[in-house]
């Protein structure tokens, strides 16, 4: 329709901009609630639709549409009990956020605390298929031994507590490759026999820690424990290292406990959940009487 003389479209333009702005705000709010939903489900382990709505203070219809969208995009999985949990796609995104440098930064506080509490030199290391063990972070304690390695230094797996712990959780073919040698002898206590080393790796996995008793350097001992990531894979190992007169036989149990505690704390920072914590999060909750009708209403929609 033609405009009369003096007419203007400015009000309509303003209305259009207002509409676009309203849609943008709505999109941001929807994104915010979607991320909050992922966090809510992630914190709980798994949840039914009614509990998701209850915890987020959403009406059931809104919660259902959000869950459906996240499910369609592959970020949520529904199990046989009609509970929703985070999908492997979320974990894939999480994995892309971690590299060796970032792990090193996350480990600094744990290593510093370990050195402060024990008075011994503390390390965090990761497994490398070429050199076996790479030191990421190292802080000396008050009574530390005179160590020559530096951050970024490589060690063999067979003669160090860090290496044994890291190798203990590698696939069998990787273990066999490294056990095939040649394995360098560093001291008279260095173990190079493949069968003895296999037993040592098995023991490290069973007891949750490993020791180096003068196998790398004469006059020193090391105690290491594994650090797990969100997927349950070993991401690193944390350890204390000191002189024989400091890490005595009588003190070993105490140091094992402290090292394992610090390893567990660092594992939790990387998103690792123990079987006990998973069982606690997934423990069925009593359903409130008022939710039964709501469940029946949405049962068909969520199938």
C-alpha positions in Angstrom: 0.0 0.0 0.0 1.3 3.5 -1.0 2.1 5.9 1.8 0.4 9.3 1.9 2.5 12.4 1.8 4.3 13.0 5.1 3.9 9.4 6.3 7.0 7.6 7.8 7.8 4.0 8.6 9.9 4.9 11.6 7.5 3.5 14.3 7.3 0.2 12.5 11.1 0.1 12.4 11.3 0.8 16.1 8.8 -2.0 16.7 10.9 -4.3 14.5 14.1 -3.5 16.5 12.2 -4.1 19.7 11.0 -7.5 18.5 14.5 -8.5 17.5 15.8 -7.4 20.9 13.1 -9.3 22.7 14.0 -12.5 20.7 17.7 -12.0 21.6 16.9 -11.8 25.3 14.7 -14.9 25.0 17.5 -16.8 23.3 20.0 -15.8 25.9 17.7 -16.9 28.7 17.0 -20.2 27.0 20.7 -20.8 26.6 21.3 -19.9 30.3 18.6 -22.3 31.4 19.9 -25.0 29.1 23.4 -24.7 30.6 22.0 -24.7 34.1 20.1 -27.9 33.3 23.3 -29.6 32.2 24.9 -28.6 35.5 21.9 -29.7 37.5 21.9 -33.1 36.0 25.7 -33.4 36.1 25.8 -32.5 39.8 23.2 -35.2 40.6 24.6 -37.9 38.3 21.2 -38.7 36.8 17.6 -37.3 37.3 14.0 -38.0 36.3 12.2 -35.2 34.5 10.1 -34.3 37.5 13.1 -33.8 39.7 14.8 -31.7 37.0 11.8 -29.4 36.9 11.6 -29.3 40.7 15.3 -28.4 41.2 15.3 -25.8 38.5 11.9 -24.4 39.6 10.4 -24.9 36.1 7.0 -26.0 35.1 7.0 -29.6 33.8 6.1 -28.6 30.2 9.1 -26.2 30.0 11.4 -28.7 31.5 10.2 -31.4 29.1 10.9 -29.2 26.0 14.4 -28.3 27.3 15.3 -31.9 28.0 13.9 -33.0 24.7 16.1 -30.4 22.9 19.3 -31.4 24.8 18.5 -35.0 24.1 18.0 -34.4 20.4 21.3 -32.6 20.2 23.1 -35.5 21.9 23.9 -33.9 25.2 21.6 -36.0 27.4 20.9 -39.7 27.5 17.9 -41.4 29.0 18.3 -44.8 30.6 15.9 -47.7 31.2 14.7 -46.1 34.5 13.6 -43.0 32.6 16.4 -41.0 34.2 18.5 -38.5 32.3 22.3 -38.2 32.5 25.1 -36.4 30.6 26.1 -38.1 27.4 29.6 -38.9 26.2 29.4 -35.8 23.9 29.6 -33.6 27.0 32.6 -35.4 28.2 34.2 -35.0 24.8 33.8 -31.3 25.2 35.3 -31.5 28.6 38.3 -33.4 27.4 39.1 -30.8 24.8 39.5 -28.2 27.6 42.4 -30.1 29.2 45.9 -30.3 27.9 49.2 -31.1 29.6 49.9 -27.4 30.4 46.5 -26.9 32.0 46.9 -30.0 34.0 50.2 -28.7 35.2 48.6 -25.5 36.3 45.8 -27.3 38.1 48.4 -29.5 39.9 50.5 -26.6 41.2 48.4 -26.1 44.4 48.2 -29.8 45.1 52.0 -30.2 44.7 52.6 -27.1 46.9 50.3 -28.5 49.6 52.0 -31.9 49.4 55.4 -30.4 49.8 54.3 -28.2 52.7 52.6 -31.0 54.6 55.3 -33.6 54.1 58.4 -31.5 53.9 59.5 -33.6 50.9 59.9 -32.7 47.3 56.7 -33.2 45.4 56.0 -33.9 41.7 53.2 -34.3 39.2 54.0 -36.3 36.0 52.1 -37.6 33.0 52.7 -40.7 30.8 54.3 -40.2 27.4 54.5 -43.2 25.0 58.0 -42.2 23.9 59.8 -41.4 27.2 57.3 -43.0 29.6 57.2 -40.3 32.3 57.3 -36.5 31.9 57.6 -34.2 34.9 54.9 -31.4 34.7 55.3 -29.7 38.1 57.9 -29.9 40.9 58.3 -28.2 44.2 61.0 -28.9 46.7 60.3 -29.5 50.4 62.2 -28.4 53.4 64.3 -31.5 53.8 64.3 -32.6 50.2 66.9 -34.8 48.6 69.3 -33.3 46.0 67.3 -34.0 42.8 68.7 -33.4 39.4 65.5 -33.6 37.3 63.7 -30.5 36.1 60.2 -29.7 35.0 59.8 -31.3 31.5 62.4 -34.0 32.3 61.8 -37.5 31.2 62.2 -40.7 33.3 61.9 -44.4 32.7 58.8 -46.1 34.0 60.5 -49.1 35.6 62.7 -47.4 38.1 60.4 -44.7 39.5 57.2 -44.7 41.6 55.6 -42.2 39.2 56.4 -44.4 36.3 55.1 -47.6 37.9 51.8 -45.9 38.8 51.3 -44.4 35.3 52.3 -47.6 33.5 50.1 -49.8 35.8 47.0 -48.3 34.1 48.2 -48.5 30.5 46.8 -51.1 28.1 48.5 -54.4 28.1 50.1 -53.8 24.6 51.7 -50.6 25.8 53.1 -52.3 28.9 54.5 -55.1 26.8 56.1 -52.7 24.4 58.0 -50.9 27.3 58.7 -54.1 29.2 60.4 -55.5 26.0 63.2 -53.0 26.8 66.0 -52.3 26.8 65.6 -51.1 30.4 68.5 -49.0 31.8 70.0 -49.9 35.1 70.4 -46.8 37.4 71.4 -48.4 40.7 72.0 -51.9 42.1 68.3 -51.9 43.1 66.9 -51.1 39.6 64.5 -53.9 38.5 64.7 -54.8 34.8 63.2 -58.3 34.9 59.9 -58.2 32.9 58.1 -60.7 35.2 59.1 -58.8 38.4 58.0 -55.5 36.8 54.7 -57.0 35.8 54.1 -58.0 39.4 55.1 -54.5 40.5 52.6 -52.9 38.1 49.9 -55.3 39.2 50.6 -54.5 42.9 50.6 -50.7 42.2 47.1 -51.0 40.6 45.8 -53.2 43.4 47.0 -51.0 46.3 46.5 -47.6 44.6 50.1 -46.5 45.0 53.7 -47.4 44.1 57.2 -47.0 45.6 60.7 -46.5 44.3 63.2 -47.7 46.9 66.6 -46.5 45.7 65.8 -47.8 42.2 66.4 -44.5 40.5 68.8 -42.8 42.8 70.8 -44.3 45.7 69.7 -43.0 49.1 66.3 -41.8 48.0 62.7 -43.1 48.1 59.5 -42.0 46.3 55.8 -42.7 46.9 53.3 -42.0 44.1 49.6 -42.3 43.5 47.4 -42.1 40.4 45.3 -39.1 39.4 42.1 -39.9 37.5 40.1 -37.7 35.1 36.4 -37.5 34.5 36.3 -40.6 32.4 38.2 -42.8 35.0 41.4 -42.8 33.0 44.7 -42.0 34.7 45.7 -38.5 33.7 48.7 -38.1 35.9 50.5 -39.2 39.0 51.5 -37.3 42.1 54.4 -38.2 44.4 56.7 -37.3 47.2 60.5 -37.9 47.0 63.0 -37.8 49.8 66.0 -39.2 51.5 66.1 -42.6 53.3 66.5 -41.0 56.7 63.4 -38.8 56.0 61.1 -41.4 54.3 61.6 -44.1 56.9 59.9 -47.5 57.1 57.9 -46.2 60.0 56.8 -43.0 58.1 55.8 -44.8 54.9 52.1 -45.6 55.9 51.5 -41.9 56.8 53.0 -40.6 53.5 51.0 -43.1 51.5 47.8 -41.8 53.1 48.7 -38.2 52.4 49.8 -38.8 48.8 46.6 -40.8 48.1 44.5 -38.0 49.6 46.1 -35.4 47.5 45.7 -37.6 44.4 42.0 -38.0 45.2 41.6 -34.2 45.6 43.3 -33.5 42.3 41.2 -36.3 40.6 38.0 -34.6 41.9 39.2 -31.3 40.3 39.5 -33.1 37.0 35.9 -34.4 37.4 36.6 -37.9 38.6 33.8 -39.5 40.6 34.5 -42.6 42.8 32.2 -45.5 42.7 31.0 -44.5 46.2 30.2 -41.0 45.1 28.4 -42.2 42.0 26.3 -44.6 44.0 25.4 -41.8 46.4 24.4 -39.5 43.6 22.4 -42.2 41.8 20.6 -43.5 45.0 16.9 -43.5 44.3 15.0 -40.7 46.0 11.5 -41.1 47.4 9.0 -39.6 45.0 6.7 -37.0 46.4 3.0 -37.8 46.3 2.2 -34.7 44.2 4.4 -35.7 41.3 2.6 -39.0 40.4 0.0 -37.3 38.2 2.6 -35.2 36.5 4.6 -38.3 35.7 1.6 -39.9 34.1 0.9 -36.8 32.0 4.4 -36.6 30.5 5.1 -40.3 30.3 4.0 -40.6 26.7 5.8 -37.5 25.7 9.1 -38.6 27.1 9.1 -42.1 25.6 
